[in-house]
Amino acid sequence: MDLTNEQWAVVAPHLPKPRQRADGKGRPRHDDRAVLNGILWVLRTGAPWKDLPDRYPSSSTCHLRFQEWNEQGVWPTVLSALSEHLDLTEASIDATFASAKKGEPMLAKPNGARERRLWRLQTAMAILGLSQLLQQTGTKHSS
């Protein structure tokens, strides 16, 4: 599940603008949105970078941008921006949500309205988990 236009509009302003070489040389930079989608795929699935699907930029590109943004302190900024729009009236941590409506299939998919409301929370939780992991492993970022 890649970022929608609405989701990208919330996150994009908090990503640093790429530096361009004065001489105009160098390889073209991959689109930040495509790279962020790849990073979020790894965070959501817990898969190794090498298993990143072909629909995203290469795993090395995504991992290097992930590190670059970490060093620049982007993740706490993005997390803060996401948290400004969170609706925490329905939230659970370290728990599983299971529909209990009578007569509904056991593995019913959540309705579209609930999924649209929860994307910020899900993304924020992934980045928060990432932030905690980075703190535990001693990886530094500048604020």
C-alpha atoms as an extended CHARMM CRD file, in Angstrom:
* protein
*
       143  EXT
         1         1  MET       CA              0.0000000000        0.0000000000        0.0000000000  PROA      1               0.0000000000
         2         2  ASP       CA              1.7260000000        3.1450000000       -1.2060000000  PROA      2               0.0000000000
         3         3  LEU       CA              1.0770000000        6.6920000000       -0.0360000000  PROA      3               0.0000000000
         4         4  THR       CA             -2.0270000000        8.3550000000       -1.4370000000  PROA      4               0.0000000000
         5         5  ASN       CA             -1.9190000000       11.9410000000       -2.7090000000  PROA      5               0.0000000000
         6         6  GLU       CA             -3.4480000000       13.1100000000        0.6010000000  PROA      6               0.0000000000
         7         7  GLN       CA             -0.8310000000       11.2500000000        2.6100000000  PROA      7               0.0000000000
         8         8  TRP       CA              2.0050000000       12.5330000000        0.4370000000  PROA      8               0.0000000000
         9         9  ALA       CA              0.7320000000       16.1150000000        0.8830000000  PROA      9               0.0000000000
        10        10  VAL       CA              1.1700000000       15.7730000000        4.6740000000  PROA      10              0.0000000000
        11        11  VAL       CA              4.6490000000       14.2090000000        4.5320000000  PROA      11              0.0000000000
        12        12  ALA       CA              6.3110000000       15.9040000000        1.5270000000  PROA      12              0.0000000000
        13        13  PRO       CA              6.8620000000       19.3710000000        3.0350000000  PROA      13              0.0000000000
        14        14  HSD       CA              8.9530000000       17.8060000000        5.8080000000  PROA      14              0.0000000000
        15        15  LEU       CA             11.4430000000       16.0900000000        3.5140000000  PROA      15              0.0000000000
        16        16  PRO       CA             14.6250000000       18.0450000000        2.7430000000  PROA      16              0.0000000000
        17        17  LYS       CA             15.0930000000       19.4600000000       -0.7290000000  PROA      17              0.0000000000
        18        18  PRO       CA             17.8450000000       17.6030000000       -2.6010000000  PROA      18              0.0000000000
        19        19  ARG       CA             21.1130000000       19.4400000000       -3.1570000000  PROA      19              0.0000000000
        20        20  GLN       CA             21.9900000000       19.8510000000       -6.7990000000  PROA      20              0.0000000000
        21        21  ARG       CA             25.5000000000       20.0250000000       -8.1280000000  PROA      21              0.0000000000
        22        22  ALA       CA             26.5330000000       23.3800000000       -9.5350000000  PROA      22              0.0000000000
        23        23  ASP       CA             27.9140000000       21.7320000000      -12.6820000000  PROA      23              0.0000000000
        24        24  GLY       CA             24.6510000000       19.8370000000      -13.2840000000  PROA      24              0.0000000000
        25        25  LYS       CA             26.4500000000       16.5070000000      -13.5090000000  PROA      25              0.0000000000
        26        26  GLY       CA             25.6320000000       13.2990000000      -11.7040000000  PROA      26              0.0000000000
        27        27  ARG       CA             22.9370000000       10.6750000000      -11.7930000000  PROA      27              0.0000000000
        28        28  PRO       CA             19.3120000000       11.7650000000      -11.6310000000  PROA      28              0.0000000000
        29        29  ARG       CA             17.8960000000       11.4070000000       -8.1340000000  PROA      29              0.0000000000
        30        30  HSD       CA             15.0320000000        8.9630000000       -7.5880000000  PROA      30              0.0000000000
        31        31  ASP       CA             11.7070000000       10.5070000000       -6.6750000000  PROA      31              0.0000000000
        32        32  ASP       CA             11.3610000000       11.0100000000       -2.8950000000  PROA      32              0.0000000000
        33        33  ARG       CA              7.8180000000        9.6430000000       -2.9240000000  PROA      33              0.0000000000
        34        34  ALA       CA              8.8700000000        6.3720000000       -4.5630000000  PROA      34              0.0000000000
        35        35  VAL       CA             11.7910000000        6.0200000000       -2.1650000000  PROA      35              0.0000000000
        36        36  LEU       CA              9.6140000000        6.7690000000        0.8800000000  PROA      36              0.0000000000
        37        37  ASN       CA              7.1030000000        4.1610000000       -0.3160000000  PROA      37              0.0000000000
        38        38  GLY       CA              9.9650000000        1.6440000000       -0.4410000000  PROA      38              0.0000000000
        39        39  ILE       CA             11.1450000000        2.6170000000        3.0530000000  PROA      39              0.0000000000
        40        40  LEU       CA              7.6220000000        2.3110000000        4.4470000000  PROA      40              0.0000000000
        41        41  TRP       CA              7.2420000000       -1.0940000000        2.7690000000  PROA      41              0.0000000000
        42        42  VAL       CA             10.3240000000       -2.3440000000        4.6470000000  PROA      42              0.0000000000
        43        43  LEU       CA              9.0730000000       -0.8240000000        7.9300000000  PROA      43              0.0000000000
        44        44  ARG       CA              5.5780000000       -2.3330000000        7.5340000000  PROA      44              0.0000000000
        45        45  THR       CA              6.7150000000       -5.8030000000        6.5230000000  PROA      45              0.0000000000
        46        46  GLY       CA              9.8800000000       -6.1050000000        8.5880000000  PROA      46              0.0000000000
        47        47  ALA       CA             11.5380000000       -7.6510000000        5.5350000000  PROA      47              0.0000000000
        48        48  PRO       CA             15.2410000000       -7.1380000000        4.7960000000  PROA      48              0.0000000000
        49        49  TRP       CA             16.1420000000       -4.3220000000        2.3960000000  PROA      49              0.0000000000
        50        50  LYS       CA             17.2810000000       -6.8540000000       -0.2180000000  PROA      50              0.0000000000
        51        51  ASP       CA             13.7020000000       -8.1880000000       -0.4640000000  PROA      51              0.0000000000
        52        52  LEU       CA             12.2690000000       -4.8250000000       -1.5580000000  PROA      52              0.0000000000
        53        53  PRO       CA              9.9470000000       -5.4280000000       -4.5530000000  PROA      53              0.0000000000
        54        54  ASP       CA             10.9800000000       -4.2190000000       -8.0070000000  PROA      54              0.0000000000
        55        55  ARG       CA              8.1800000000       -1.6180000000       -8.0990000000  PROA      55              0.0000000000
        56        56  TYR       CA             10.3100000000        0.5390000000       -5.7370000000  PROA      56              0.0000000000
        57        57  PRO       CA             13.7370000000        2.0380000000       -6.3760000000  PROA      57              0.0000000000
        58        58  SER       CA             16.6420000000       -0.2710000000       -5.5570000000  PROA      58              0.0000000000
        59        59  SER       CA             17.1600000000       -1.4150000000       -2.0000000000  PROA      59              0.0000000000
        60        60  SER       CA             20.4780000000        0.4240000000       -1.8370000000  PROA      60              0.0000000000
        61        61  THR       CA             18.8150000000        3.6770000000       -2.9430000000  PROA      61              0.0000000000
        62        62  CYS       CA             16.0310000000        3.3160000000       -0.3670000000  PROA      62              0.0000000000
        63        63  HSD       CA             18.4250000000        2.3280000000        2.4070000000  PROA      63              0.0000000000
        64        64  LEU       CA             20.8520000000        5.1770000000        1.6520000000  PROA      64              0.0000000000
        65        65  ARG       CA             17.9990000000        7.7310000000        1.6000000000  PROA      65              0.0000000000
        66        66  PHE       CA             16.6880000000        6.2380000000        4.8340000000  PROA      66              0.0000000000
        67        67  GLN       CA             20.1220000000        6.7880000000        6.4200000000  PROA      67              0.0000000000
        68        68  GLU       CA             20.4530000000       10.2600000000        4.8880000000  PROA      68              0.0000000000
        69        69  TRP       CA             17.0630000000       11.3200000000        6.2740000000  PROA      69              0.0000000000
        70        70  ASN       CA             17.9160000000        9.7880000000        9.6340000000  PROA      70              0.0000000000
        71        71  GLU       CA             21.1680000000       11.7860000000        9.8460000000  PROA      71              0.0000000000
        72        72  GLN       CA             19.2470000000       14.9500000000        8.9330000000  PROA      72              0.0000000000
        73        73  GLY       CA             16.6590000000       14.3520000000       11.6740000000  PROA      73              0.0000000000
        74        74  VAL       CA             13.7700000000       13.9470000000        9.2350000000  PROA      74              0.0000000000
        75        75  TRP       CA             11.9460000000       11.1020000000       11.0230000000  PROA      75              0.0000000000
        76        76  PRO       CA             11.0490000000       12.9720000000       14.2270000000  PROA      76              0.0000000000
        77        77  THR       CA              9.8330000000       15.8960000000       12.1000000000  PROA      77              0.0000000000
        78        78  VAL       CA              7.6470000000       13.6330000000        9.9510000000  PROA      78              0.0000000000
        79        79  LEU       CA              6.3510000000       11.8710000000       13.0730000000  PROA      79              0.0000000000
        80        80  SER       CA              5.4780000000       15.2290000000       14.6320000000  PROA      80              0.0000000000
        81        81  ALA       CA              3.6410000000       16.3250000000       11.4650000000  PROA      81              0.0000000000
        82        82  LEU       CA              1.6750000000       13.0830000000       11.3720000000  PROA      82              0.0000000000
        83        83  SER       CA              0.7830000000       13.3250000000       15.0450000000  PROA      83              0.0000000000
        84        84  GLU       CA             -0.8070000000       16.7690000000       14.5580000000  PROA      84              0.0000000000
        85        85  HSD       CA             -3.5890000000       15.1370000000       12.5420000000  PROA      85              0.0000000000
        86        86  LEU       CA             -4.0930000000       11.9660000000       14.5680000000  PROA      86              0.0000000000
        87        87  ASP       CA             -7.5310000000       11.0560000000       15.8260000000  PROA      87              0.0000000000
        88        88  LEU       CA             -6.7640000000        8.9780000000       18.8920000000  PROA      88              0.0000000000
        89        89  THR       CA            -10.3800000000        8.3760000000       19.8770000000  PROA      89              0.0000000000
        90        90  GLU       CA             -9.9070000000        4.8330000000       18.5480000000  PROA      90              0.0000000000
        91        91  ALA       CA             -6.4110000000        3.5530000000       19.2480000000  PROA      91              0.0000000000
        92        92  SER       CA             -4.7760000000        0.5490000000       20.7970000000  PROA      92              0.0000000000
        93        93  ILE       CA             -1.1210000000       -0.1720000000       21.3860000000  PROA      93              0.0000000000
        94        94  ASP       CA              0.3010000000       -3.6990000000       21.5310000000  PROA      94              0.0000000000
        95        95  ALA       CA             -3.0990000000       -5.1650000000       20.7660000000  PROA      95              0.0000000000
        96        96  THR       CA             -4.9930000000       -6.6400000000       17.8620000000  PROA      96              0.0000000000
        97        97  PHE       CA             -8.2190000000       -5.2430000000       16.4420000000  PROA      97              0.0000000000
        98        98  ALA       CA            -10.7820000000       -7.8870000000       15.5760000000  PROA      98              0.0000000000
        99        99  SER       CA            -14.2490000000       -7.2030000000       14.2630000000  PROA      99              0.0000000000
       100       100  ALA       CA            -16.9170000000       -8.7260000000       16.5040000000  PROA      100             0.0000000000
       101       101  LYS       CA            -20.0490000000       -7.9450000000       14.5290000000  PROA      101             0.0000000000
       102       102  LYS       CA            -22.5410000000      -10.7740000000       14.5220000000  PROA      102             0.0000000000
       103       103  GLY       CA            -22.7620000000      -12.5930000000       11.2090000000  PROA      103             0.0000000000
       104       104  GLU       CA            -19.6600000000      -10.9710000000        9.7400000000  PROA      104             0.0000000000
       105       105  PRO       CA            -16.9790000000      -13.2180000000        8.2340000000  PROA      105             0.0000000000
       106       106  MET       CA            -14.2460000000      -14.1350000000       10.6960000000  PROA      106             0.0000000000
       107       107  LEU       CA            -11.4670000000      -12.3640000000        8.7750000000  PROA      107             0.0000000000
       108       108  ALA       CA            -13.4750000000       -9.4110000000        7.5250000000  PROA      108             0.0000000000
       109       109  LYS       CA            -11.5090000000       -6.5760000000        6.0080000000  PROA      109             0.0000000000
       110       110  PRO       CA            -11.9110000000       -3.2520000000        7.8740000000  PROA      110             0.0000000000
       111       111  ASN       CA            -14.1990000000       -0.8280000000        6.0740000000  PROA      111             0.0000000000
       112       112  GLY       CA            -12.6630000000        1.8390000000        3.8300000000  PROA      112             0.0000000000
       113       113  ALA       CA            -13.6060000000        4.7330000000        6.1040000000  PROA      113             0.0000000000
       114       114  ARG       CA            -11.7370000000        3.2370000000        9.0620000000  PROA      114             0.0000000000
       115       115  GLU       CA             -8.6690000000        2.4820000000        6.9020000000  PROA      115             0.0000000000
       116       116  ARG       CA             -8.5870000000        6.0880000000        5.6190000000  PROA      116             0.0000000000
       117       117  ARG       CA             -8.7300000000        7.4540000000        9.1890000000  PROA      117             0.0000000000
       118       118  LEU       CA             -6.0420000000        5.1070000000       10.5040000000  PROA      118             0.0000000000
       119       119  TRP       CA             -3.2680000000        5.6090000000        7.9170000000  PROA      119             0.0000000000
       120       120  ARG       CA             -1.6640000000        8.4410000000        9.8860000000  PROA      120             0.0000000000
       121       121  LEU       CA             -1.6620000000        6.3830000000       13.0720000000  PROA      121             0.0000000000
       122       122  GLN       CA             -0.2090000000        3.3400000000       11.2900000000  PROA      122             0.0000000000
       123       123  THR       CA              2.5130000000        5.4070000000        9.6280000000  PROA      123             0.0000000000
       124       124  ALA       CA              3.2730000000        7.2870000000       12.8380000000  PROA      124             0.0000000000
       125       125  MET       CA              3.5580000000        4.0160000000       14.7620000000  PROA      125             0.0000000000
       126       126  ALA       CA              5.9480000000        2.6040000000       12.1340000000  PROA      126             0.0000000000
       127       127  ILE       CA              8.1460000000        5.7050000000       12.3540000000  PROA      127             0.0000000000
       128       128  LEU       CA              7.9260000000        5.7470000000       16.1600000000  PROA      128             0.0000000000
       129       129  GLY       CA              9.0430000000        2.1120000000       16.2080000000  PROA      129             0.0000000000
       130       130  LEU       CA             11.8540000000        3.0340000000       13.8320000000  PROA      130             0.0000000000
       131       131  SER       CA             12.8620000000        5.9300000000       16.0780000000  PROA      131             0.0000000000
       132       132  GLN       CA             12.9720000000        3.6590000000       19.1410000000  PROA      132             0.0000000000
       133       133  LEU       CA             14.9690000000        1.0630000000       17.2280000000  PROA      133             0.0000000000
       134       134  LEU       CA             17.4940000000        3.7020000000       16.1630000000  PROA      134             0.0000000000
       135       135  GLN       CA             17.8560000000        4.8730000000       19.7800000000  PROA      135             0.0000000000
       136       136  GLN       CA             18.4170000000        1.2990000000       20.9780000000  PROA      136             0.0000000000
       137       137  THR       CA             21.0670000000        0.6050000000       18.3510000000  PROA      137             0.0000000000
       138       138  GLY       CA             22.8680000000        3.8700000000       19.0840000000  PROA      138             0.0000000000
       139       139  THR       CA             22.2870000000        5.3700000000       15.6300000000  PROA      139             0.0000000000
       140       140  LYS       CA             22.4950000000        9.1500000000       15.9110000000  PROA      140             0.0000000000
       141       141  HSD       CA             20.5010000000       11.8520000000       14.1480000000  PROA      141             0.0000000000
       142       142  SER       CA             20.7750000000       15.5900000000       14.3530000000  PROA      142             0.0000000000
       143       143  SER       CA             17.7480000000       17.5320000000       15.5430000000  PROA      143             0.0000000000
